[in-house]
């Protein structure tokens, strides 16, 4: 490598960019599905089995995520004015209250936060790597408990695995609607681009 002294800084920035790309891909999928509000209305009509965790994670204490749940109900008073020819053109007001239900999707919120937590943790870990490296406490490649590399590596891998799981879980719930854009190939090409430019 040409800039050997700056290798840790460059690698840290690359990892930070990779986490940002992962979150941007999720935002791309959300926009393809019509935005957050349209997605929540779409998810509320999905089968509750789409929120059941895969690969035996329900045995680890993870309960199924609700696809949709009402948050609040509001009543909008709609007043309409009509003129009646039978009443000599008198104006009559009639109010027809319109009931509206606002929805949220715990499934969507947890999937979005699951990917976003990786971006945030990677940002803080990047700062921690810079500080630890400056003081000689990072010890890259050395899995000693006295260095920060071991802890940051383990926590980053757990965070990344959870983010990828949430992204796959999101895809599983919306795969029929996303079939037209073939997101798996796009995701693999984005990951390959980031991976092969390392």
C-alpha positions in Angstrom: 0.0 0.0 0.0 1.3 3.4 -0.9 0.1 5.2 2.2 1.1 2.7 4.8 1.1 5.2 7.7 -2.5 6.2 7.0 -3.8 2.6 6.4 -5.9 2.5 9.5 -7.5 5.9 8.8 -8.3 4.9 5.2 -9.7 1.5 6.2 -11.8 3.1 8.9 -13.2 5.6 6.4 -14.0 2.7 4.0 -15.8 0.8 6.7 -17.8 3.9 7.6 -18.7 4.4 3.9 -19.8 0.7 3.7 -22.2 1.2 6.6 -23.6 4.3 4.9 -24.1 2.4 1.7 -26.0 -0.3 3.5 -28.4 2.3 5.0 -28.7 4.1 1.7 -29.7 0.8 0.1 -32.5 0.4 2.6 -33.7 3.9 1.9 -33.7 3.1 -1.8 -35.9 0.1 -1.2 -38.3 2.3 1.0 -38.6 4.8 -1.8 -39.2 2.1 -4.4 -42.1 1.0 -2.3 -43.6 4.5 -2.2 -42.1 6.1 0.8 -42.5 5.4 4.5 -46.2 6.1 4.8 -47.1 4.0 1.9 -44.8 1.2 3.1 -46.5 1.3 6.6 -49.9 0.9 4.9 -48.6 -1.9 2.8 -47.0 -3.7 5.8 -50.2 -3.5 7.9 -52.0 -5.7 5.4 -49.2 -8.4 5.4 -49.6 -11.7 7.1 -48.3 -11.7 10.7 -46.1 -14.7 9.8 -43.9 -12.3 7.9 -42.8 -10.8 11.2 -41.8 -14.2 12.7 -38.0 -14.4 13.0 -36.0 -16.8 10.9 -33.4 -19.3 11.8 -34.5 -20.1 15.3 -34.0 -16.6 16.7 -37.4 -16.9 18.3 -35.8 -19.3 20.8 -33.3 -16.5 21.7 -36.1 -14.5 23.2 -37.0 -12.5 20.1 -40.8 -12.2 19.7 -42.4 -11.7 16.3 -42.5 -8.1 15.1 -45.9 -6.7 14.5 -46.4 -5.8 10.8 -48.8 -2.9 11.6 -50.7 -1.5 14.5 -53.0 1.5 14.9 -51.5 4.5 16.7 -54.5 6.8 17.1 -57.8 7.5 15.6 -58.9 10.9 14.6 -62.2 12.3 13.6 -62.2 15.0 11.0 -65.4 17.1 10.8 -66.3 17.6 7.2 -68.9 20.3 6.7 -70.7 20.5 3.4 -73.0 23.3 2.4 -76.0 22.5 0.2 -78.8 24.7 -1.2 -82.2 23.2 -1.4 -84.7 24.4 -4.0 -87.6 23.2 -1.8 -86.6 25.5 1.1 -86.5 28.7 -1.1 -82.7 28.5 -1.6 -81.9 28.3 2.1 -78.4 27.1 2.8 -78.2 24.0 5.0 -75.1 22.7 6.6 -74.5 19.1 7.3 -71.5 17.7 9.0 -70.3 14.2 8.3 -67.5 13.2 10.6 -64.8 11.2 8.9 -62.9 8.7 11.0 -59.3 8.2 10.2 -56.9 5.6 11.7 -53.2 6.4 11.8 -50.9 3.4 11.6 -47.4 2.5 12.5 -45.4 -0.6 11.8 -43.1 -1.9 14.6 -41.7 -4.2 12.0 -40.6 -1.3 9.8 -39.3 0.7 12.7 -37.2 -2.2 14.0 -35.8 -3.0 10.6 -34.9 0.6 9.9 -33.3 1.0 13.3 -31.5 -2.4 12.9 -29.7 -1.0 9.9 -29.3 2.5 11.2 -27.6 1.2 14.4 -24.8 -0.1 12.3 -24.1 3.3 10.8 -24.2 5.0 14.1 -22.0 2.4 15.9 -19.6 2.4 13.0 -19.3 6.2 13.2 -18.5 6.0 17.0 -16.1 3.1 16.5 -14.3 5.1 13.8 -13.7 7.9 16.3 -12.7 5.3 18.9 -10.2 3.7 16.5 -8.6 7.1 15.7 -8.2 8.0 19.3 -7.0 4.5 20.4 -4.5 4.4 17.5 -3.2 7.8 18.3 -2.4 6.7 21.9 -1.1 3.3 20.8 -3.9 1.3 22.4 -5.7 0.0 19.3 -3.2 -2.8 18.3 -4.7 -3.7 15.0 -4.6 -7.4 14.2 -3.8 -8.3 17.7 -6.6 -10.0 19.6 -5.3 -9.3 23.0 -7.7 -8.2 25.7 -5.4 -5.2 26.4 -6.0 -3.6 23.0 -9.1 -2.1 21.6 -9.0 -4.1 18.3 -10.6 -7.2 19.9 -13.6 -5.3 21.4 -14.2 -3.1 18.4 -13.9 -6.1 16.0 -16.4 -8.2 18.0 -18.9 -5.4 18.5 -18.7 -4.3 14.8 -19.3 -7.8 13.6 -22.3 -8.3 15.9 -23.7 -4.9 14.7 -23.1 -5.7 11.1 -24.7 -9.2 11.3 -27.8 -7.6 13.0 -28.0 -4.9 10.3 -27.7 -7.5 7.5 -30.3 -9.7 9.3 -32.7 -6.7 9.5 -32.2 -6.0 5.8 -32.8 -9.6 4.8 -35.9 -9.7 7.1 -37.2 -6.5 5.4 -36.6 -8.0 2.0 -38.4 -11.2 3.0 -41.5 -9.2 4.0 -41.6 -7.2 0.8 -40.1 -9.5 -1.7 -43.2 -9.7 -3.9 -43.5 -5.9 -4.2 -39.7 -5.6 -4.8 -39.5 -8.4 -7.4 -39.7 -5.9 -10.3 -36.4 -4.3 -9.4 -34.5 -7.4 -8.4 -32.9 -6.0 -5.3 -30.7 -9.0 -4.5 -28.5 -8.5 -7.5 -28.3 -4.7 -6.8 -27.3 -5.4 -3.2 -24.7 -8.0 -4.2 -23.2 -5.6 -6.7 -23.0 -2.7 -4.2 -21.4 -5.0 -1.6 -19.0 -6.4 -4.2 -18.0 -2.9 -5.2 -17.3 -1.9 -1.6 -15.6 -5.2 -0.9 -13.3 -5.3 -4.0 -12.2 -1.7 -3.6 -10.7 -2.6 -0.2 
